[in-house]
Amino acid sequence: MLPDLRDAFADFPKGQAGVRVSNGANLRAAMAPTGQLGCLAAALLGPNSRPVRAILFDKTAETNWSLAWHQDRTICVKDRVEVPGFDPWTVKSGKQHVAPPFALLTRMITVRAHLDDVPPSNAPLLFAPGSHTKGRVPVDRIDEVVRECGTRVCLAQAGDVWVYSTPILHASELATTPRHRRVLQVDFAAEDLPGTLEWLGV
């Protein structure tokens, strides 16, 4: 699958930290429940799992950033529809995002496919194991929860895939030896949203 992923993103904009995949037709087979990425989600969420958001991250010497410890707390939807429990609303890359009830996030998983090697010097993802069981962690308690849970490092070789619970606390440091660190990150869910609220999808 690795050559296919690299081909799929060959024409993506360069010099941007993250690029949202808004038309994933060339990746649809890989993200289907029987595909090479989708099968991992289906094994955990069931055959109704589907990709609901995908972002390509490309960390280089020119786009070398760090990311503080945080939880992913928003989802991407087609249109703004007021539904109890879904707020606040934000617009990112021209797309509507909303924070859903935290319980919904706990029923999602995130798949990260690495297009390049990620040794310790190339800004591997850091995560706090078990932090996804702590609920919505207030910002002023994040450091405390990270100390309690400890830290693990997601080293990877090109082609490796990491799967984790979407709301887990995670972070990323600056690369000390910057080079390409391309990662396709896909959020999966297996349920419809309430009312007329709809996933934007990939």
C-alpha positions as CSV (number, residue, x, y, z in Angstrom):
1,M,0.0,0.0,0.0
2,L,2.9,2.4,0.6
3,P,3.6,3.2,-3.0
4,D,-0.1,3.9,-3.6
5,L,-0.2,6.3,-0.6
6,R,2.8,8.2,-1.8
7,D,1.4,8.4,-5.3
8,A,-2.0,9.6,-3.9
9,F,-0.3,12.5,-2.2
10,A,2.3,13.4,-4.8
11,D,0.3,16.5,-6.0
12,F,-0.8,17.7,-2.5
13,P,0.2,21.3,-1.6
14,K,3.7,21.5,-0.1
15,G,4.9,23.6,2.8
16,Q,1.7,23.1,4.8
17,A,1.6,21.5,8.2
18,G,-1.6,19.6,7.6
19,V,-3.8,19.2,4.5
20,R,-7.3,17.9,4.8
21,V,-8.3,15.1,2.4
22,S,-11.6,16.3,1.1
23,N,-12.0,13.9,-1.9
24,G,-10.4,10.6,-1.0
25,A,-11.6,8.7,-4.1
26,N,-8.1,7.4,-4.7
27,L,-7.9,6.1,-1.1
28,R,-11.5,4.8,-0.8
29,A,-10.5,1.2,-1.4
30,A,-7.8,1.3,1.3
31,M,-10.2,2.9,3.8
32,A,-13.2,0.6,3.2
33,P,-13.9,-2.1,5.8
34,T,-12.1,-4.7,3.7
35,G,-9.2,-2.3,2.8
36,Q,-5.7,-2.2,4.2
37,L,-6.5,0.7,6.5
38,G,-10.2,0.2,6.9
39,C,-9.9,-3.4,8.0
40,L,-8.1,-2.2,11.2
41,A,-11.0,0.0,12.0
42,A,-13.6,-2.6,11.2
43,A,-11.8,-5.1,13.5
44,L,-12.5,-2.7,16.4
45,L,-15.7,-0.9,15.4
46,G,-17.4,-3.5,13.3
47,P,-18.3,-3.6,9.6
48,N,-20.2,-0.3,9.6
49,S,-17.0,1.7,10.3
50,R,-16.2,4.4,7.8
51,P,-13.6,7.2,7.5
52,V,-15.1,10.5,8.7
53,R,-12.0,12.7,8.5
54,A,-8.5,12.4,7.0
55,I,-5.5,14.7,7.2
56,L,-2.1,14.4,5.6
57,F,0.7,15.8,7.9
58,D,4.0,16.6,6.3
59,K,6.7,17.8,8.8
60,T,9.8,19.0,7.1
61,A,12.7,21.3,7.8
62,E,10.5,24.2,6.5
63,T,7.4,23.1,8.3
64,N,8.8,21.8,11.6
65,W,6.3,22.4,14.4
66,S,5.6,21.2,17.9
67,L,2.2,20.3,19.3
68,A,1.4,20.6,23.0
69,W,-0.4,17.8,24.8
70,H,-4.1,17.7,23.8
71,Q,-7.2,15.6,23.0
72,D,-8.9,15.7,19.6
73,R,-12.3,16.9,20.6
74,T,-14.0,18.0,17.4
75,I,-15.6,16.2,14.4
76,C,-16.1,17.5,10.8
77,V,-19.6,17.7,9.5
78,K,-21.4,18.7,6.3
79,D,-23.4,21.6,7.6
80,R,-24.0,23.4,10.9
81,V,-27.1,21.9,12.5
82,E,-28.0,22.8,16.1
83,V,-28.2,19.5,18.0
84,P,-28.2,19.4,21.9
85,G,-24.8,18.4,23.2
86,F,-23.0,19.4,20.0
87,D,-21.0,22.7,20.7
88,P,-19.0,24.9,20.3
89,W,-18.8,25.3,16.6
90,T,-15.6,26.3,14.7
91,V,-14.6,26.5,11.0
92,K,-11.3,24.9,10.0
93,S,-10.0,24.9,6.4
94,G,-13.5,26.1,5.4
95,K,-15.2,23.1,7.0
96,Q,-17.7,23.0,9.8
97,H,-16.4,21.4,13.0
98,V,-18.2,20.8,16.3
99,A,-17.3,19.3,19.6
100,P,-19.7,16.3,20.1
101,P,-20.6,14.7,23.4
102,F,-17.4,13.1,24.7
103,A,-19.0,9.6,24.7
104,L,-19.2,9.7,20.9
105,L,-15.4,10.4,20.7
106,T,-14.8,7.3,22.8
107,R,-16.5,5.2,20.2
108,M,-14.1,6.4,17.4
109,I,-10.6,5.3,16.5
110,T,-7.8,7.0,14.7
111,V,-5.5,5.3,12.2
112,R,-2.1,6.8,11.4
113,A,-0.3,5.4,8.4
114,H,3.4,6.5,8.1
115,L,4.7,7.3,4.6
116,D,8.3,7.9,5.9
117,D,10.5,6.5,8.7
118,V,9.9,8.1,12.1
119,P,12.9,7.5,14.3
120,P,13.3,9.5,17.6
121,S,14.9,12.4,15.7
122,N,12.0,12.8,13.3
123,A,9.3,14.0,15.7
124,P,7.4,10.8,16.5
125,L,3.9,11.1,18.1
126,L,3.9,11.0,21.9
127,F,0.9,9.6,23.7
128,A,-0.3,9.0,27.3
129,P,-1.5,5.4,27.5
130,G,-4.9,5.0,29.2
131,S,-5.6,8.8,29.1
132,H,-8.6,8.1,26.8
133,T,-10.4,6.5,29.8
134,K,-10.1,9.8,31.8
135,G,-13.0,11.5,30.0
136,R,-12.7,15.1,28.8
137,V,-9.6,16.3,30.5
138,P,-9.6,20.0,31.4
139,V,-6.7,22.0,30.0
140,D,-5.4,22.8,33.4
141,R,-5.2,19.1,34.3
142,I,-3.6,17.8,31.1
143,D,0.0,17.8,32.5
144,E,-1.2,16.0,35.7
145,V,-2.9,13.3,33.7
146,V,0.1,12.8,31.4
147,R,2.3,12.4,34.5
148,E,-0.1,9.9,35.9
149,C,-0.4,7.9,32.7
150,G,3.2,8.2,31.6
151,T,4.4,8.8,28.0
152,R,5.1,6.4,25.1
153,V,6.7,7.2,21.8
154,C,5.2,6.1,18.4
155,L,8.4,5.2,16.5
156,A,7.7,3.9,13.0
157,Q,9.2,2.7,9.8
158,A,7.6,3.7,6.4
159,G,4.5,1.5,6.0
160,D,3.9,1.1,9.7
161,V,0.4,1.9,11.0
162,W,-0.6,3.0,14.5
163,V,-4.2,2.7,15.8
164,Y,-5.5,4.5,18.9
165,S,-8.6,5.7,20.6
166,T,-9.4,9.1,19.1
167,P,-9.6,11.1,22.4
168,I,-6.2,9.8,23.8
169,L,-3.9,12.6,25.0
170,H,-1.1,13.1,22.5
171,A,1.7,15.5,21.5
172,S,4.5,16.1,19.0
173,E,7.9,17.8,19.5
174,L,10.1,19.5,16.9
175,A,12.1,17.2,14.8
176,T,15.7,17.4,15.8
177,T,16.9,16.1,12.4
178,P,14.1,17.4,10.1
179,R,13.2,15.5,7.0
180,H,9.9,14.3,5.5
181,R,7.6,12.9,8.1
182,R,4.4,12.3,6.1
183,V,1.5,10.7,8.0
184,L,-2.0,10.0,6.8
185,Q,-4.3,10.3,9.8
186,V,-7.8,9.0,9.4
187,D,-10.6,9.1,12.0
188,F,-13.2,6.3,11.8
189,A,-16.7,6.0,13.2
190,A,-19.4,3.4,12.9
191,E,-22.5,5.4,13.8
192,D,-24.7,8.0,12.2
193,L,-25.0,11.4,13.9
194,P,-28.3,12.4,15.5
195,G,-31.0,14.4,13.8
196,T,-30.0,15.8,10.4
197,L,-26.4,16.3,11.4
198,E,-24.1,14.4,9.0
199,W,-20.4,13.5,8.9
200,L,-18.6,15.3,6.1
201,G,-16.7,12.1,5.3
202,V,-13.6,11.6,3.2
